[in-house]
């Protein structure tokens, strides 16, 4: 599933990391791995644009996770 990923504290100041493919939609609080770094999903929302091709969902990743506490089966993303 194609999802737009934003990195930052809030949506207004977050940087767009691009659209990435996920096996399933991550939920708030879930750990995800992007570019071999671990993050926690802070927000998930729908992008309702029906007129344009591309991702219809977005996530905000807002904090890195220490590798030592990352779960064994994180959600993986590929660009």
Secondary structure, DSSP 8 states (H G I E B T S, - for coil): -EEEEEESSSTTT-EEEEEEEESS---TT-EEEETTEEEEEEEEEE----SS-S-SEEEEEEEE--GGG--SS-EEEE-
